Amino acid sequence: MGLRTAARRGILLALLFCFSALSARAADKKESLRISSGDLLHVSVFREPDLEQHVRVRDSGEIDLDLVGAVSVVGLVPGEAALKIAQAYEQGKYLNHPQVSVLIEEYATQQVSVLGQVARPGAVPLMTSRSLLDVLSLAGGLTDVADRHITIERGDKSGSLTVFVPNDASTDLKNTVMVHPGDTVLVPKAGVVYVLGDVGRPGGYVMQDDAKLTVLQAIALAAGANRSAKENAARLLRKVQGRYQEQTIPLKDMERGSQPDMELEAGDVLYIPFSMARNVVVGASGILSSTSSAAIYAAR
């Protein structure tokens, strides 16, 4: 009977250990911050006060613990690190079925770098994970010429992801896209299309939201062609392999619907000539030079 009781007890303990390990893994799925070099950890073992330790993660990714020595924990969430430490104590035959707890007391990286088209680029203090929208807000928000395809490079070297942030950012985005301490947020400059010549509001127009803009949409943003415009001589200048190429576009036919609207690319220059004779012969170089002083407009 004694052997059977011991066997049953061993099976029960093994099942309890497996259950606790699975529970820890399930909880770890909700964890976002992983242990990094330089972090200060609080390691405690249930009913073993002598093994309570405050240890700093070395550059090698290891911590030094009493009895078991070096244990690699970098890149793990606290629950995973606790399981690994418990296994080390058990495999070393120091403890039977130890219950280990790991807390991150101090993060070595407590900031996020926000670079590019934000009002205040630079380091943003961050003690815990925050939503992408919160981090952008801490950096002063996006500028008028910001591309809304934003890249987050993970500080733990696990990769990067690109997130599209529309003008009317939804609650789902706020709750699901998180930025962690040590990450880098890159906000590129959006593409600009220039609409110049005889239009209501000549200038450069930012390709926001889905970064798509057609000829008719661009002219609409520029308040339309004026009555004095020579629309049948509209010209498009586009850079191909480092050099601008010029072509005439059938603007009138596009407006009538007899020709399909044409999608523009970042850097395109759309020129609508004046009907007055003195302005008809503006060369490509003259058109391109005027882009440097053109006002840049962005949708609000």
C-alpha positions as CSV (number, residue, x, y, z in Angstrom):
1,M,0.0,0.0,0.0
2,G,2.9,2.3,0.8
3,L,4.3,2.0,-2.7
4,R,0.9,2.6,-4.3
5,T,0.3,5.7,-2.2
6,A,3.7,7.0,-3.0
7,A,3.2,6.4,-6.7
8,R,-0.2,8.1,-6.6
9,R,1.3,11.0,-4.8
10,G,4.0,11.3,-7.4
11,I,1.5,11.2,-10.3
12,L,-0.6,13.8,-8.5
13,L,2.4,16.1,-8.0
14,A,3.4,15.7,-11.6
15,L,-0.1,16.6,-12.8
16,L,-0.1,19.6,-10.5
17,F,3.2,20.7,-11.9
18,C,2.1,20.3,-15.5
19,F,-1.1,22.2,-14.7
20,S,0.8,25.0,-13.2
21,A,3.2,25.1,-16.1
22,L,0.3,25.2,-18.6
23,S,-1.4,28.0,-16.5
24,A,1.8,30.0,-16.6
25,R,2.1,29.6,-20.3
26,A,-1.5,30.7,-20.8
27,A,-0.9,33.7,-18.7
28,D,2.3,34.5,-20.5
29,K,0.4,34.9,-23.8
30,K,-1.0,38.1,-22.2
31,E,2.5,39.3,-21.3
32,S,4.0,41.9,-23.6
33,L,7.3,42.9,-21.9
34,R,10.2,40.4,-22.1
35,I,13.3,40.3,-20.0
36,S,16.3,42.2,-21.5
37,S,19.9,42.6,-20.5
38,G,20.3,45.1,-17.7
39,D,16.9,44.4,-16.2
40,L,16.7,44.0,-12.4
41,L,14.7,40.8,-11.4
42,H,13.1,39.8,-8.1
43,V,13.3,36.0,-7.8
44,S,11.5,34.3,-4.9
45,V,10.7,30.7,-4.1
46,F,7.6,29.8,-2.1
47,R,8.6,28.7,1.5
48,E,12.3,29.2,0.7
49,P,13.1,32.7,2.0
50,D,16.8,32.1,1.8
51,L,16.5,31.8,-2.0
52,E,14.9,35.2,-2.4
53,Q,17.2,37.2,-4.6
54,H,17.4,40.5,-6.5
55,V,19.6,40.0,-9.6
56,R,20.6,42.0,-12.6
57,V,20.5,40.4,-16.1
58,R,24.0,40.3,-17.5
59,D,24.9,41.3,-21.1
60,S,25.1,37.6,-21.8
61,G,21.4,37.3,-20.9
62,E,22.1,35.3,-17.8
63,I,21.4,35.8,-14.1
64,D,23.4,34.2,-11.3
65,L,21.3,32.4,-8.7
66,D,22.3,30.7,-5.4
67,L,22.9,27.0,-5.7
68,V,22.1,26.7,-9.5
69,G,24.4,29.3,-10.9
70,A,23.9,30.9,-14.3
71,V,20.4,30.7,-15.9
72,S,19.6,32.3,-19.3
73,V,16.4,34.4,-19.1
74,V,16.8,37.1,-21.7
75,G,13.9,37.2,-24.2
76,L,11.6,35.4,-21.8
77,V,8.5,36.8,-20.1
78,P,8.6,36.5,-16.3
79,G,6.4,33.4,-16.2
80,E,8.7,31.5,-18.6
81,A,11.7,32.6,-16.6
82,A,10.1,31.3,-13.4
83,L,9.5,27.9,-15.0
84,K,13.1,27.7,-16.2
85,I,14.5,28.6,-12.8
86,A,12.2,26.0,-11.1
87,Q,13.5,23.4,-13.5
88,A,17.1,24.3,-12.7
89,Y,16.5,23.9,-9.0
90,E,14.7,20.6,-9.6
91,Q,17.2,19.2,-12.0
92,G,20.0,20.1,-9.6
93,K,18.1,18.1,-6.9
94,Y,18.1,21.1,-4.6
95,L,14.3,21.4,-4.4
96,N,11.3,19.2,-5.3
97,H,8.6,20.9,-7.3
98,P,9.6,24.5,-6.4
99,Q,7.2,27.3,-6.9
100,V,9.2,30.2,-8.3
101,S,8.0,33.8,-8.9
102,V,9.9,36.3,-11.1
103,L,9.1,40.0,-11.2
104,I,10.8,42.7,-13.2
105,E,11.7,45.4,-10.7
106,E,13.5,47.7,-13.0
107,Y,13.7,47.9,-16.8
108,A,17.1,48.8,-18.2
109,T,15.3,50.3,-21.3
110,Q,12.6,52.7,-20.1
111,Q,12.0,54.7,-23.2
112,V,10.8,54.5,-26.8
113,S,12.5,56.2,-29.7
114,V,10.0,58.0,-31.9
115,L,11.6,59.2,-35.1
116,G,10.4,60.9,-38.3
117,Q,7.3,63.0,-38.9
118,V,6.1,63.7,-35.3
119,A,6.0,67.1,-33.6
120,R,8.7,66.1,-31.0
121,P,10.9,63.3,-32.4
122,G,13.2,61.7,-29.9
123,A,13.1,59.5,-26.8
124,V,9.7,59.1,-25.0
125,P,9.8,57.8,-21.4
126,L,7.8,54.6,-21.1
127,M,7.6,52.4,-17.9
128,T,5.2,49.9,-19.4
129,S,3.6,49.0,-22.7
130,R,1.3,51.7,-24.2
131,S,-0.8,51.8,-27.3
132,L,0.7,53.1,-30.5
133,L,-1.7,56.0,-30.5
134,D,-0.7,56.9,-26.9
135,V,3.0,56.9,-27.8
136,L,2.4,59.1,-30.9
137,S,0.4,61.5,-28.7
138,L,3.3,61.6,-26.2
139,A,5.6,62.6,-29.1
140,G,3.2,65.5,-30.0
141,G,1.3,63.7,-32.7
142,L,1.8,63.3,-36.4
143,T,2.9,66.2,-38.6
144,D,0.8,67.2,-41.7
145,V,3.2,65.4,-44.0
146,A,3.4,62.1,-42.0
147,D,2.9,58.9,-43.8
148,R,0.3,56.9,-41.9
149,H,2.1,53.6,-42.5
150,I,4.1,53.5,-39.3
151,T,6.8,50.9,-38.5
152,I,7.5,49.6,-35.0
153,E,10.9,47.9,-34.6
154,R,10.9,45.7,-31.5
155,G,13.6,46.3,-29.0
156,D,14.0,42.6,-28.2
157,K,15.1,42.0,-31.9
158,S,12.0,39.9,-32.5
159,G,11.3,41.8,-35.7
160,S,9.2,44.7,-36.8
161,L,5.6,45.4,-38.0
162,T,4.0,48.1,-40.1
163,V,0.7,49.6,-38.9
164,F,-1.7,51.7,-40.9
165,V,-3.1,54.5,-38.8
166,P,-6.1,56.2,-40.5
167,N,-7.3,59.7,-39.7
168,D,-10.3,58.2,-37.8
169,A,-8.2,55.7,-35.8
170,S,-10.5,53.1,-34.3
171,T,-10.7,51.8,-30.7
172,D,-9.6,48.4,-32.0
173,L,-6.3,49.8,-33.1
174,K,-5.8,51.6,-29.8
175,N,-6.3,48.4,-27.9
176,T,-4.3,45.9,-30.0
177,V,-1.2,47.7,-31.3
178,M,1.1,48.0,-28.4
179,V,4.6,49.6,-28.1
180,H,7.0,48.3,-25.5
181,P,9.9,49.9,-23.7
182,G,13.0,49.7,-25.9
183,D,11.0,49.7,-29.2
184,T,11.6,52.2,-32.0
185,V,8.7,53.9,-33.8
186,L,9.4,55.2,-37.3
187,V,7.0,57.7,-38.9
188,P,8.1,58.3,-42.6
189,K,7.3,61.3,-44.7
190,A,4.3,60.8,-46.9
191,G,4.6,61.2,-50.7
192,V,3.6,64.5,-52.2
193,V,2.0,65.2,-55.5
194,Y,2.2,68.7,-57.0
195,V,-0.6,70.4,-58.9
196,L,0.6,73.6,-60.5
197,G,-0.5,76.0,-63.2
198,D,-4.0,77.4,-63.7
199,V,-5.8,75.8,-60.8
200,G,-7.6,77.4,-57.9
201,R,-5.0,76.4,-55.2
202,P,-1.7,75.4,-56.8
203,G,0.7,73.5,-54.5
204,G,1.8,70.1,-53.1
205,Y,-0.7,67.7,-51.8
206,V,0.2,65.0,-49.3
207,M,-0.8,61.4,-50.2
208,Q,-2.3,60.5,-46.9
209,D,-4.4,57.6,-45.6
210,D,-4.1,54.8,-48.2
211,A,-1.4,56.8,-50.1
212,K,-3.4,56.7,-53.3
213,L,-4.3,59.7,-55.4
214,T,-5.6,60.0,-58.9
215,V,-5.4,62.9,-61.4
216,L,-9.0,64.0,-60.9
217,Q,-8.7,63.7,-57.1
218,A,-5.5,65.8,-57.1
219,I,-7.2,68.5,-59.2
220,A,-10.2,68.5,-56.9
221,L,-7.8,69.1,-53.9
222,A,-6.3,72.0,-55.8
223,A,-9.8,73.5,-56.1
224,G,-10.2,72.6,-59.7
225,A,-9.0,74.0,-62.9
226,N,-9.8,77.6,-63.6
227,R,-11.9,78.7,-66.5
228,S,-8.9,80.1,-68.2
229,A,-7.0,76.8,-68.0
230,K,-6.0,75.0,-71.2
231,E,-7.1,71.5,-69.9
232,N,-6.5,69.7,-73.2
233,A,-2.7,70.5,-72.8
234,A,-2.3,69.2,-69.2
235,R,1.1,67.7,-68.6
236,L,2.4,65.1,-66.2
237,L,6.1,65.0,-65.1
238,R,7.2,61.8,-63.5
239,K,10.6,60.6,-62.3
240,V,11.7,57.4,-64.0
241,Q,15.1,56.0,-63.1
242,G,16.2,59.3,-61.7
243,R,15.1,61.5,-64.5
244,Y,11.8,63.3,-65.1
245,Q,9.8,62.2,-68.2
246,E,7.0,64.4,-69.5
247,Q,3.7,63.3,-71.1
248,T,0.4,65.0,-72.1
249,I,-2.7,63.6,-70.3
250,P,-6.2,63.7,-71.6
251,L,-7.7,65.6,-68.7
252,K,-10.9,66.7,-70.5
253,D,-11.6,63.1,-71.5
254,M,-11.0,61.9,-67.9
255,E,-13.5,64.5,-66.7
256,R,-16.1,63.3,-69.3
257,G,-15.4,59.7,-68.3
258,S,-14.3,58.7,-71.8
259,Q,-10.8,58.0,-70.5
260,P,-10.0,56.2,-67.2
261,D,-8.7,58.3,-64.3
262,M,-5.0,57.9,-63.8
263,E,-3.3,57.0,-60.5
264,L,-0.5,59.3,-59.5
265,E,2.8,58.4,-57.8
266,A,4.7,60.2,-55.1
267,G,6.7,63.1,-56.6
268,D,4.5,63.5,-59.7
269,V,4.0,67.0,-61.0
270,L,0.7,67.8,-62.7
271,Y,0.8,71.0,-64.7
272,I,-2.4,72.7,-66.0
273,P,-1.3,75.4,-68.6
274,F,-2.9,78.8,-68.8
275,S,-4.7,79.5,-72.0
276,M,-2.9,82.9,-72.4
277,A,-0.2,82.6,-75.1
278,R,2.7,83.9,-73.0
279,N,2.3,81.0,-70.5
280,V,1.7,78.1,-72.9
281,V,5.4,77.4,-73.5
282,V,6.6,76.8,-69.9
283,G,9.3,74.2,-70.0
284,A,9.7,71.2,-67.7
285,S,12.6,72.8,-65.9
286,G,10.6,75.8,-65.1
287,I,7.7,73.7,-63.8
288,L,10.0,71.6,-61.6
289,S,11.8,74.6,-60.2
290,S,8.5,76.0,-58.9
291,T,7.9,72.9,-56.8
292,S,10.6,74.1,-54.3
293,S,8.5,77.1,-53.4
294,A,5.1,75.5,-53.6
295,A,2.9,75.4,-50.5
296,I,2.3,71.9,-49.0
297,Y,-1.3,71.1,-48.1
298,A,-2.6,68.1,-46.1
299,A,-6.1,67.0,-45.4
300,R,-7.4,67.7,-42.0
